[in-house]
Structures are given as structure tokens and as C-alpha cells.
Amino acid sequence: MSRESLRARVGKRFTPERAKATRASISGASQYIKFEKNSTNLIRILPPLIIKHEDGTETEEDDWSVTVWKHFIKNYRGTGKPLVFTCPAKMGGGRCPACEERERLLKSPSAADRELADEEYKPSAKAVCRAVDRQNEAAGPQMCELSPSVVKELCGLTSNTIKYGKDFTDLFEGDDIVIERTDAGRTTYATSIAIVDVRPQLAETEEQMEQWLDAAERLDLVKAAEVMTFEQLVDKEKWIVKNYLGNGGRKNALGPSLFDAGKKALAAAARPSALASDTVAGNIDSGDGLDDDSDF
């Protein structure tokens, strides 16, 4: 396969202009690359693709990542397990039980409640992209979540034409990314990046590139941003509680549910439209997460 035919399979170049736009949008055996504690990771981020559909149509992706807002509620209801879900309010305008609980706590006269509001219920932004783990290339392309701080650094390098100014996702002239994870405590860590200019091509052979692009098409970035319905969120909670009780947990030790009728506020009549799954792209271009350096 020629360079031209391979080029025809990917979308827009990651130019300094696109870097600025992406920076604004992020300000998120598994399919996801995991950055272990106190680790040094080498990844190659894939460019946006041109997705060919069965009906003969094509969809050209605008960027190499999408912004996804998630809630990560640690030790949900005292079960020892987190409740993690995409924020309906941030991702499409639907009502979100976690955001509504946060608003309730922020209005409390208790300083502890107001602190809990942001510690437990504030949504965090992530950039979800496709990447190859250079230390595990046999796995092929995988999904990868990057924090806003990492994305800002990457976009800053590409938008700075004096310091770097290149498209690090380019198939033939890109660069690998080193991501250092340094853990400061049990629940917090910091990340830093560096560009490694040693393997400009995505893969050693064009045949390998074609195989990886085929695999990458099956990793749907938009699906990664899908919003769960109210009923799906309730089912997720039930699964957490069932496993907690099955492992010896006591029912009377459970904390309050976000979904209790009459306490939390998502009226039954509002459920179908409030948390509909067709709101996936609603907040993809929001810049609200730009200054959010939290990790989950």
C-alpha cells in the first residue's frame, strides 16, 4: 500500500491552529491504556480517522481526541467501590444526579459539606484518544485517557512553531510521547510529558500501519462519550450494592443513594428526556475543563 493511499485514510493534520482548538476543548484485558503508579510510559497517539460506513458514506473526524466529562465518586455509599459515569449535564444538557447533589451541598452552611461537594461530586474532564502503547505493541491501538494538563502541554508544543510546531500524530513524520506518572499520595498523582523524536513512523511497515488503522476504526471515540440513561445508572448502582452485600457488607451500613425517589430529584417524568443517550456530542467542544487539572 502506498503512502498516498495510507494518507487517504486519515483526516485533518494536527496543525498549530488545530492545537489551539483542541486545547480549548479540553480545558478523560482492557481497551484502555493504563498508566501505573510512578511509571514512565511511551505512547504513540493516532491521528483522526476517516471512518468508512457500510452504506458507503464516510465520516471525517475533526480531531485526535474527544473531551469527556466524568464523575468519579469514591467509596460510593460506603461500598468501597467507585461509581463512575459520564456527566449527563456536561455532555448534553440532561439532568445529572451527581451535579444536583453537588449543588445541594454547595448551599449547605457546613464547610465540610461544601468541601465534599467538590471532592466527591465535581465532574472532571478527560481527553479520550486512540494510542499505541510502545511497551505493548502486540495489543495494537487502544483507547487512552489523558488529563487536561497533558493535553495542554501537547497542544502547547504543536502551537509553538519555534519550540516544536509539528503534528505528533502524523503517520510518517510524527513523534512518540513519554508520559511520566508521579504519585503524590493514595488518590492523587501528577503527569508530565516529553516528545521523543526517534520513531517518526507509526509502525515499521506500511502493512502494520494498515492493520493498526483497521483496528483503530473499531475504537469509537464518540461511543466513549456516551451518556447513560437514568435506568442504566440505577442498574450500575444496583450492581455495586449487590457485590458489596454479596461480599459480607451490611445493608444498614449503606450510605444514601443518589437515586432515591423524593430525595434526589430526578422525577420519573423527566427521566426519558433528561438523561437520553442521544446527547453524546452536546458538550464535546466545551472549554470548561481547560483549567481542571484533577485526575480520576
Salt bridges, closest charged atoms under 4 A:
GLU58 OE2 - LYS52 NZ 2.69
GLU60 OE2 - LYS12 NZ 3.77
GLU61 OE2 - ARG130 NH2 2.68
ASP62 OD1 - LYS12 NZ 3.21
ASP63 OD2 - ARG18 NH2 3.12
GLU100 OE2 - ARG95 NE 2.76
GLU100 OE1 - LYS264 NZ 3.75
GLU101 OE2 - ARG104 NH2 2.72
ASP118 OD1 - ARG102 NH2 2.70
GLU120 OE2 - LYS74 NZ 3.35
GLU137 OE2 - ARG134 NH1 2.90
GLU137 OE2 - ARG199 NH1 2.92
GLU145 OE2 - LYS70 NZ 2.78
ASP167 OD2 - ARG13 NE 3.65
ASP170 OD1 - ARG7 NH1 2.56
ASP170 OD1 - ARG13 NE 3.22
ASP175 OD2 - LYS166 NZ 3.15
ASP176 OD1 - ARG44 NH1 3.11
ASP176 OD2 - ARG134 NE 2.94
ASP183 OD2 - ARG181 NH2 2.92
ASP214 OD1 - ARG9 NH2 2.91
GLU217 OE2 - ARG9 NH2 3.01
GLU226 OE1 - LYS223 NZ 3.52
GLU237 OE2 - ARG77 NH1 3.49
ASP288 OD2 - LYS90 NZ 3.27
ASP293 OD1 - LYS152 NZ 3.44
ASP295 OD1 - LYS126 NZ 3.18
